[in-house]
Amino acid sequence: MYLTRPAICRQPIKSISRFCISLSGCGFLGSYHFGAVNCFLKNGKHVISRLDRVSGASAGSLVASLLVLAPDKLDQALNVLFELGEELMKLNF
């Protein structure tokens, strides 16, 4: 038995008219979502311009919201996430 990708996965990106992005819940690993979204904004304008829906869970929902509502604030939000992480590291458990 051979596993093959669905036909939609074999199409060239330029031939797909609409995209949807879903970002997972992952706590502080959400910083990776910031990186992926920044990459799309800087290098994937042909994808972002055809973005139809954006969804996310937990940390992914925060990044998805920023992508839709305030993409210019992504860097600032990432800095806030890092500052929060630094504050948490200072706590004694």
SEPAGU-760338 format. One record per residue: x, y, z of N, C-alpha, C, CB in turn. Coordinates in Angstrom, 2 decimals. Each point is the difference from the previous one (the first is absolute). Last residue first. Glycine has a CB too. Layout:
N
nx_ny_nz_cax_cay_caz_cx_cy_cz_cbx_cby_cbz
X_Y_Z_X_Y_Z_X_Y_Z_X_Y_Z
...
This chain:
93
nx_ny_nz_cax_cay_caz_cx_cy_cz_cbx_cby_cbz
9.90_28.57_42.89_-1.08_-0.97_0.22_0.42_-0.99_1.03_-0.82_0.28_-2.32
2.08_5.01_0.51_0.47_-1.20_0.71_-1.20_-0.91_0.26_1.90_1.29_1.08
-0.87_2.63_-5.08_-0.82_-0.48_1.11_0.61_-1.25_0.62_-2.04_0.97_-1.08
3.69_1.29_-2.91_0.48_0.59_1.25_-0.75_-0.54_1.22_0.62_2.05_-1.28
-1.80_-3.17_-3.26_1.26_-0.67_0.37_0.55_0.52_1.34_0.50_-0.33_-2.43
-4.32_2.37_0.44_-0.33_-1.32_0.56_1.25_-0.75_0.45_-2.01_-0.09_-1.47
2.51_4.22_-0.76_-0.59_0.21_1.33_-0.32_-1.34_0.66_-0.95_2.20_-0.77
2.46_-2.30_-3.67_1.09_0.41_0.90_-0.51_0.22_1.42_1.18_1.06_-1.94
-4.35_-1.98_-1.44_0.83_-1.17_0.28_1.13_0.31_0.96_-0.57_-0.86_-2.25
-2.04_4.42_0.69_-0.78_-0.84_0.92_0.79_-1.24_0.38_-2.13_0.85_-1.02
3.97_1.89_-2.25_0.07_0.66_1.30_-0.77_-0.79_1.05_0.22_2.22_-1.13
-0.50_-3.66_-3.34_1.34_-0.27_0.56_0.16_0.64_1.38_0.92_-0.12_-2.34
-4.91_1.02_0.01_0.07_-1.42_0.34_1.34_-0.35_0.63_-1.59_-0.52_-1.87
1.06_4.83_0.13_-0.79_-0.15_1.23_0.03_-1.45_0.47_-1.49_1.93_-0.68
3.46_-1.00_-3.46_0.82_0.54_1.10_-0.73_-0.11_1.33_1.09_1.57_-1.61
-3.47_-2.72_-2.22_1.02_-1.02_0.27_0.91_0.47_1.13_-0.09_-0.77_-2.40
-3.10_3.81_0.80_-0.63_-1.08_0.77_0.99_-1.10_0.34_-2.17_0.52_-1.12
3.62_2.99_-1.69_-0.25_0.51_1.35_-0.61_-1.09_0.88_-0.32_2.33_-0.93
0.89_-3.27_-3.62_1.30_0.08_0.68_-0.16_0.46_1.44_1.11_0.48_-2.20
-5.00_-0.55_-0.56_0.51_-1.35_0.29_1.32_0.04_0.76_-1.15_-0.83_-2.04
-1.87_4.45_0.16_0.35_-0.09_1.43_0.56_-1.37_0.37_-1.78_1.67_0.49
0.03_-0.38_-4.87_1.14_0.89_0.27_0.47_-0.08_1.46_-0.84_1.51_-1.81
-3.08_-3.81_0.17_1.24_-0.66_-0.40_1.25_0.85_0.25_-1.31_-1.21_-1.72
-3.80_1.06_3.35_1.11_0.95_0.18_1.33_-0.64_-0.39_-1.26_1.12_1.85
-3.17_-3.29_-2.46_-0.37_1.33_0.49_1.14_1.01_0.06_-1.73_-1.15_1.29
2.17_-3.54_-2.87_-1.18_0.58_-0.64_-0.20_1.46_0.39_-1.04_-2.27_-0.01
4.62_-0.22_1.91_0.16_-0.04_-1.45_-1.15_0.71_-0.69_1.25_-2.16_0.19
-1.45_1.53_4.48_0.93_1.06_-0.39_0.18_0.05_-1.51_1.18_-0.25_2.19
-3.77_-3.24_-0.44_-0.68_1.29_0.19_0.90_1.16_-0.42_-1.33_-0.99_1.88
3.19_-3.32_-1.86_-0.96_0.13_-1.09_-0.74_1.34_0.09_-0.27_-2.51_-0.06
3.15_1.37_3.56_0.77_0.36_-1.19_-0.93_0.18_-1.20_2.01_-1.26_0.89
-3.97_-0.22_3.09_0.54_1.34_0.20_0.77_0.48_-1.23_0.15_-0.45_2.47
-1.77_-3.95_-2.35_-1.10_0.95_-0.21_0.46_1.43_0.20_-1.63_-1.74_0.75
4.64_-1.85_0.08_-0.26_0.17_-1.43_-1.12_0.99_-0.28_0.79_-2.32_-0.34
0.22_0.96_4.77_1.00_0.95_-0.50_-0.21_0.26_-1.49_1.63_-0.79_1.74
-5.65_-1.60_-0.32_0.93_0.43_1.04_0.99_1.02_-0.55_-0.24_-2.24_1.14
-1.99_0.23_-5.08_-0.37_-0.40_1.35_1.09_0.49_0.94_-1.28_-2.04_-0.83
-0.70_3.52_-4.47_1.04_-0.44_0.91_-0.58_-0.41_1.33_1.62_1.49_-1.14
-2.44_0.48_-4.51_-0.51_-0.48_1.28_1.16_-0.43_0.87_-2.16_-0.74_-1.07
0.53_3.43_-3.88_1.09_-0.24_0.93_-0.62_-0.46_1.31_1.53_1.74_-1.11
-2.92_-1.10_-4.58_-0.33_-0.17_1.41_1.27_-0.25_0.80_-2.27_-0.92_-0.60
2.55_2.24_-4.00_-1.44_0.05_0.16_-0.41_-0.06_1.47_-0.24_-1.07_-2.24
4.69_2.55_-1.08_-0.39_-0.61_1.26_-1.49_0.22_0.23_2.31_0.36_0.94
0.81_1.14_-4.55_-1.11_-0.92_-0.29_-0.49_-0.73_1.25_0.93_-0.30_-2.30
2.72_3.40_2.38_-1.02_0.74_-0.75_-1.20_-0.88_-0.34_1.80_1.44_-0.94
2.05_-3.31_3.09_-0.77_0.85_0.91_-1.11_0.74_-0.75_2.04_0.28_1.45
1.04_-2.82_-4.00_-0.86_-0.87_0.81_-0.91_0.85_0.88_1.76_-1.83_-0.01
1.44_3.97_-2.62_-0.91_-0.65_-0.94_-0.93_-0.97_0.72_1.72_0.23_-1.81
1.75_1.95_4.18_-1.11_0.91_-0.27_-1.00_-0.60_-0.98_1.53_1.94_0.44
2.66_-3.57_2.19_-1.12_-0.74_-0.58_-1.20_0.87_-0.29_0.80_-1.97_1.19
3.47_3.24_1.00_0.38_-0.75_-1.19_-1.16_-0.69_-0.72_2.16_-0.34_1.09
-2.54_3.23_2.95_1.16_0.54_-0.71_0.24_-0.68_-1.34_0.99_0.53_2.20
-4.57_-1.90_0.71_-0.18_1.42_-0.28_1.15_0.57_-0.82_-1.27_0.20_2.12
1.45_-4.73_-0.64_-1.07_0.18_-0.98_-0.12_1.48_-0.38_-1.22_-2.00_0.94
4.19_1.01_2.50_0.52_-0.49_-1.28_-1.04_0.15_-1.10_1.47_-1.64_1.22
-2.77_2.63_3.17_0.92_1.02_-0.52_0.57_-0.40_-1.35_0.57_0.65_2.34
-3.16_-3.82_-0.09_-0.85_1.08_-0.52_0.87_1.14_-0.55_-1.81_-0.61_1.66
4.03_-2.96_0.45_-0.65_-0.47_-1.23_-0.84_1.11_-0.63_-0.04_-2.33_0.92
2.07_3.20_3.27_0.99_-0.12_-1.07_-0.62_-0.42_-1.32_1.68_-0.57_1.72
-4.39_0.71_2.13_0.40_1.36_-0.37_0.99_-0.05_-1.16_-0.37_0.79_2.38
-0.83_-4.83_-0.48_-1.07_0.52_-0.85_0.32_1.42_-0.44_-1.67_-1.46_1.19
4.51_-0.55_1.90_0.23_-0.55_-1.34_-1.09_0.45_-0.97_1.14_-1.99_1.02
-1.49_3.03_3.54_0.99_0.88_-0.65_0.34_-0.52_-1.39_0.94_0.62_2.25
-3.72_-3.03_0.79_-0.69_0.92_-0.91_0.95_0.97_-0.67_-2.00_-0.21_1.42
2.98_-2.96_2.12_0.47_-0.34_-1.34_-0.73_0.83_-1.06_0.54_-2.34_0.78
-1.70_2.52_3.84_1.11_0.89_-0.37_0.64_-0.39_-1.33_0.41_0.39_2.42
-5.04_-2.50_-1.96_0.63_0.76_1.08_1.10_0.92_-0.50_-0.54_-1.86_1.53
-2.51_-0.86_-4.30_1.32_-0.54_0.35_0.72_0.81_1.07_0.14_-0.88_-2.31
-4.65_-0.01_-1.48_0.27_0.43_1.36_1.32_-0.61_0.45_-2.47_0.22_0.52
1.47_0.78_-5.83_-0.31_-0.88_1.14_0.23_0.69_1.34_0.60_-1.94_-1.41
-2.16_3.79_-3.64_1.16_0.00_0.88_-0.36_-0.75_1.29_0.84_2.20_-0.97
-2.56_-1.70_-4.51_-0.38_-0.35_1.36_1.26_-0.11_0.83_-2.08_-1.21_-0.80
0.19_3.37_-4.27_1.11_-0.32_0.89_-0.58_-0.30_1.37_1.62_1.46_-1.30
-3.16_-1.22_-4.33_-0.39_0.11_1.40_1.21_-0.40_0.84_-2.47_-0.50_-0.51
1.44_2.32_-4.96_0.71_-0.76_1.02_-0.66_0.21_1.35_2.15_0.21_-1.29
-3.21_0.27_-4.52_-0.21_0.42_1.38_0.75_-0.92_0.95_-2.26_0.94_-0.61
2.65_-1.40_-4.22_-0.54_1.36_0.11_-0.15_0.50_1.43_-1.18_-0.44_-2.11
4.67_-2.97_-0.72_-0.99_-0.06_1.07_-0.49_1.42_0.28_1.08_-2.07_1.02
2.45_1.01_-4.14_-1.29_-0.38_-0.56_-1.11_-0.06_1.06_1.23_-1.28_-1.75
3.45_2.26_2.71_-0.56_1.09_-0.81_-1.38_-0.34_-0.56_2.32_0.66_-0.58
0.28_-3.88_3.02_-0.60_1.02_0.86_-0.66_1.10_-0.82_1.71_-0.50_1.75
-1.35_-4.47_-3.76_0.91_1.13_0.25_-0.72_1.07_0.82_1.25_-0.47_-2.16
-2.78_-4.64_2.67_-0.18_1.15_-0.87_1.05_1.06_0.31_-2.47_-0.47_-0.14
1.75_-3.71_2.53_0.92_-0.10_-1.14_-0.12_1.18_-0.95_-0.14_-2.47_0.20
-2.64_1.76_3.69_1.38_0.20_0.47_1.01_-0.06_-1.14_-0.65_-0.98_2.19
-4.01_0.10_-2.88_0.17_1.42_0.33_1.43_0.30_0.43_-2.41_0.12_0.69
1.06_-4.64_-1.53_0.21_0.79_-1.22_0.24_1.47_0.31_-1.43_-1.62_-1.24
2.75_-1.89_5.03_-1.23_0.34_-0.72_0.32_0.91_-1.19_-1.33_-0.22_2.13
5.10_-3.18_-0.55_-0.59_1.25_0.46_-1.29_0.25_-0.77_2.27_0.93_0.59
-0.50_-5.93_0.36_0.23_1.15_-0.87_-0.65_1.23_0.60_0.11_-1.50_-2.03
1.68_-3.89_3.24_-0.72_1.18_0.45_0.35_1.15_-0.93_0.00_-0.80_2.41
-0.06_-4.76_-3.14_0.74_1.25_-0.08_-0.89_1.14_0.50_1.38_-0.88_-1.95
-0.99_-4.86_2.40_-0.84_1.17_0.00_0.90_1.25_0.00_-1.86_-1.26_1.22
